[in-house]
Amino acid sequence: GYQSLGRVDPNVVATVANAHAAGIPYVDVYMFPAPKHGNPEGQVQTLVNHLRNNKVKFGMIWFDIEGTQYWLGNCAANQDFLRRAVNKAKAMGIKIGIYSSASQWAPIMCGWTGVSGYPLWYAHYDNSPSFSDFRAFGGWTKPAIKQYLGDKTVCNVGVDKNWYP
């Protein structure tokens, strides 16, 4: 839904519509925050307004926390950015979750547990659709979804494979 370039993904409306048309029962949107572009509240508002203005039907927004190159130089600034973005989404009535992995969370957010009350979608590419590999991080003791395989082609479309009970 939102790209690290600091803009709404121009494909989000069509992508969500195609997912619904394919019969996918639960369609969420993820937001790749752009901290180097500033204004976390503005980024969230821009995405949510775009989704609402285009009548995009979605369940929740997942904040994608990965890629140290996209984040600010220190954990306190990163934590503040994410806290403000999450608070704005909540104020706009959006259900939210966090997408990350232990290896990405550690250098970006350090040991911060400030958003651990939200569902976690974690990535660990071990080709195993189960939570048996999960190790607590960031205050989460259990995940909601696991991305277990990435960059695969299904029906001529690039996908990541995910599992949730």
Phi, psi and omega in degrees: 000327182220137187256158179296348177285352180087036180210160174296140175293120183295348181261357189299319182297311180293320181298314179294318178300318179295322178297315177297317181298330179280356178089013178290121189287329182236118181236118177248172178236142173247150181244122174266096183302155181236073184304327181290347177264359176070183173051069180300321179297318179295322178296314180296314181298320179298314179296310183297317178299320179297315179297314182292317181297332179260011177053041179282124179269116180215158181275309182203171175249130176257124176278119183271109183251095178199165177080085182305332181294341181267348186259173183280171189286351180216155185296321181299318179293320178295317179299316179298317180300310182294319179302314180295320178296314180298316180298322178294316179300315178300315181297334179270004176080024183264135171283139184226160174213173181240130174252123178192187174217163180302320183290334177271321182298317186303307182284340183269315185246357183057220183270017186301135180243013188297343179238017184289354175281354179260156179300147179249130171247109185251153180251129170206105186277080180242008179060027181236108179283073178200166177264013186298339181267354188295133174235133184304142173202157176058018182093351178278134177250347175209145179266169174256322183219149175235132170265112189252353180206133183239161174053053177250159178250125177230122181053043178065021178236137177285128181220162166250141181264136184232157180222138170209141183287000000 
